[in-house]
Every structure is written in structure tokens, then in C-alpha cells.
């Protein structure tokens, strides 16, 4: 995506302001307050920092917020997939969804788990980028296949299964599906970027 394309996407998704205003912390229903606290703990996000705009907006719908956050906490805190590989898959999902909020937040997480700036740049190019080993190339290709054809091909599956166990293979399409769904919500609600976030320019 070229700079002008990023600018156009930011204008489309972010330029008109949020469609539903985030709640203030004191307006959160009790369940949403608990969920936000648990997710902040999972992400090791300091209590004194502002609540993420996405959390504060989803607090309008505590039941859906709970479902999303429970799955998110499982995938972030107890994932069977190694965290650096998990973040590569999430980043490729976010990039293909052209999701400014999700991309920037997971660039920060990916860095924490050892993903290099070069790898983040390669995620933008996808599975065809030079430099991936066969496993990581297959991981990126699996995300592309899932979002394009809604299924992983035999060749990609076999490459991943040579290193991963059954639990990890089951988790991958669920991971991509989770963050695809989150991207749809964030993009459609036009969730504002958190302070300091660069959106799709983050890298």
C-alpha cells in the first residue's frame, strides 16, 4: 500500500470521527470494567494509561465485548502458537483488512515479542516477500488463503503441519477469524487511533 493509499484509507476509516462515541471509564457497566481490567493485565498495559478507544467503545455492548475479550485473552495469553508467529498472522490479517487501529496495536505487540522491523515490513508484502523461511512463508500464505478463499490449501497445510501440532493447526484459522471480525468492527465503527498511534504507517 503506497503512502497515498494509506492516507486515503485513513481518511475513509478515521477521517470523520467515531460513529459511536466511546464511554468514559465511569460510565462503564461493571462487567465491561472487569473485562477491560483483565485485558489490560493480559497486555501488561499500565492501569494509569488511558483505556483503549476500542475497549471504551465496545463497553456499549458488554455481552459482545465479553465474547470478544474472552477469545482475545485466550489467544493472547494462552495461545498454542508461539507469540511471534501469532503476531505475524494477526498483522497480515490486519494489513489485508486495511485496518489502521488493529495494525498499529499489533505492530507494538509484535515488537514486544521479538518481531523485527524488517519482518513487519515484509508482512506488508506478504508470503511472496523475499527472506521468509518455508514455515513463516506458509504462515503468511495461510492467512492470505483464509481471507481470499476461506480455506487453507493442502500444500500450505502440510508445510505448517510439519512443525505444528494439532492444537496449533486448529488455532490458526480461529485466530485469523477472530482478528478479521475485530477489524470489521473497528473499521466500521471508525475507532479512533490511540494516542501516539500511526495507524497503517506503524512499522
Secondary structure as GFF3:
##gff-version 3
##sequence-region A 1 203
A	DSSP	alpha_helix	3	14	.	.	.	ID=ss1
A	DSSP	three_ten_helix	25	27	.	.	.	ID=ss2
A	DSSP	alpha_helix	30	42	.	.	.	ID=ss3
A	DSSP	alpha_helix	53	58	.	.	.	ID=ss4
A	DSSP	alpha_helix	62	77	.	.	.	ID=ss5
A	DSSP	alpha_helix	83	96	.	.	.	ID=ss6
A	DSSP	alpha_helix	100	112	.	.	.	ID=ss7
A	DSSP	alpha_helix	117	125	.	.	.	ID=ss8
A	DSSP	alpha_helix	134	149	.	.	.	ID=ss9
A	DSSP	alpha_helix	154	161	.	.	.	ID=ss10
A	DSSP	alpha_helix	166	189	.	.	.	ID=ss11
A	DSSP	three_ten_helix	199	201	.	.	.	ID=ss12
###
